[in-house]
Amino acid sequence: MKILEKQGYHLFSILVLVGGIWLAVRGDILEGSFLGLSTRTWLILSVLFPIMHQIYVVILWRGELYYDWLTNAFGEKAFTVWGIGFMVLFLARPITIFALAIANHGTLAIPVWINISLIGICLGIVAYMTYSFVMYFGAERALGMDHFKPAEYRELPFVREGIFKWSSNAMYAYAFLALWMIGLIFNSKAALLAALFNHLYIWAHYYFTEHPDMQYIYREKMKNLPV
């Protein structure tokens, strides 16, 4: 089935990254609690929701692209239904990392000037990423409208303005720095570990789900697009 293309690699990436998290949780990285939940629990949630999110995307993106599952089930409301589920799981990423950072605050000991400098760099890049997203990319592209209307989107040019001029994968390369900022603001080792997991795992989505799908949707255009 096309829906399973390269998903063995996806599963392997989950095992490797979760294994890395397990090996990294030592010492004060699990100190603290928030809203009655331990840092360990918030860390588990901050790993679980990205996995749920990206599996949701695999199943429903490809289910729609190859088999019209959502369109057959919901008709004209298919993209809206898809988008609601996507956004709930997407927003769970920063929310759980934010809660994790509060629970585990103060465990990262670095000089204030380094911390502020890193936050400033991340904020500048994320701000430019946000501007470029609003001006040139748009929510429909980000949510995967090309999986719902492949024939229409196949004729559109790839976005090459703003931050996308510097990276064709700017959403994954730069937007996830917002998650790193949360850990830096609260000086939380656990939140930074969760941000690292999120940032690495989104590339598993790109290589094993999105890139193969783009090869199917955009075909000839993809020959000139770097992996």
Steps between C-alpha positions, in 0.01 A plus 500: 500500500624849413394619843780292655780620271817560709304468824735227618770769510255726681444234767874445532555874550243498782679213674841666466384842621292366789795283595718810499255678731504204740881501512511877557266520800747511786540712814305824536357473151194338662468738793178692562127482435218716364121473538544185702697323226868416530768614259525138383131501406524832315808373315315186394210714375736731313635197315169319459307786337752555215489127425120503498505814283733360237323163485171689458656687209630182335166322514273786397731680255566183307150367551373813325775526239472142376150389605288816562404374846419840651325636193284188475411525869451876543463647152573872482576509874785251466782753522339679795455175692859404423627844603325494839659167592837618370496822701394332824796262481734770370422740784547219752873517418575849640239465776655184645853641467386819672355298789816288509717812516302637794524168682874475441598869513840601629683175422713648222801687634648724230619861517220752466665677205523173305139414580374843395709491183363160401142611569559815292640303205210252510246782532641686200498191279152393614366853441635501143366148452156615617508803268600283202232244585223762511620693195603220265405152618158499661301267720352288219842398369623431854200278571557303181234620258713349223396155629137598444548679167815348349416589139449866590807535722719316251477806278597750770863607549685415819533787748839670464447834678592616848672239714406237240759659272766361734347158567231305318429331836492817709191390694689209649843659517397821677142500635581233759747738663190636675495181707866548595415850622258359757772289658747789496256747654426265790855361521362147474713205396195278447327756277813536286517121469137495387572780251792300362275196459236707318757663272666173402174309466345751260779412257390137517162628383664687214724220372262208547158659440499845344787463253364174348155661479645807327675276249158359412318836495760722332691240296723688251541803731648281771805418288636848576401507867762393757403224739 
